[in-house]
Amino acid sequence: MMLKARVFDSHAHMDCPHYDADREEVFARLRGEIDGLINPGCDNESSLKAIGYAETYDFVYAAVGWHPQEVLRMQDEDLARLEEWSGHPKVVAIGEIGLDYYYDDCAPRPLQRKRFIEQLDLARKVGLPVIIHDRDAHGDMLEIVAREGKGLSGVFHCYSGSLETARELLKLGFYLGFGGSSTFKNAQKLREVLKHVPEDRLLFETDSPYLTPMPYRGRRNDPAHTLLVAQNAALVRGVEPEELIRKSSENVRKLFDKIR
Ligand code: NI
């Protein structure tokens, strides 16, 4: 099906080594295929790479931040670095930041919470939205964003929680991002959530190179696959893909208001 509207991939890690062999070709192709993409950082190095891509390609934007799986290496002075980078015209968010209670070898949970809250405070200080990662930490996450998230906007990327938690997050003003996992056969519960998210709070993403949507599951993901995610969402919601894609691009520019 040919659509006029182009998808915006609100979350893709193009700095990953998966793209080392052909990154420039991938970016050149994407330029003709998608509306834009946001490359979030996970530490100093990946944040800087994201800024580099954003400076090179007009349709690419960067976010800077420390991912919960990386915060063991984060130093206090790194917060000042993030603050400096946040002033760059193409740095549109602080992220990805959050909590990950899935892996046992992650940073200790108290340290994850401390670094997460510090980065929420930074986002408020510099006036940028946040890109949040929440894996198996829904209880603590909800408590922290309700208490520490005042005056902040942001997205829960690759949302994986319950409908109940989704309603709480929507009430707090957050957007929800959906990716390839919403197309998986066993994701019935997630599609139920997807059906209930208001149209003006919905973002699409790939989380490339991971979580490749059906029917390409298992292969390297690609920001152009955002189209498959959006088409599946339209099917689930019983609406026209064209309309939903246009609306989600609008949502991207409303949340990340440095994007033109
Ligand atoms: Ni990510």
Residues whose N, C-alpha, C, O or C-beta is under 5 A from the ligand:
A	BS01	NI	D207
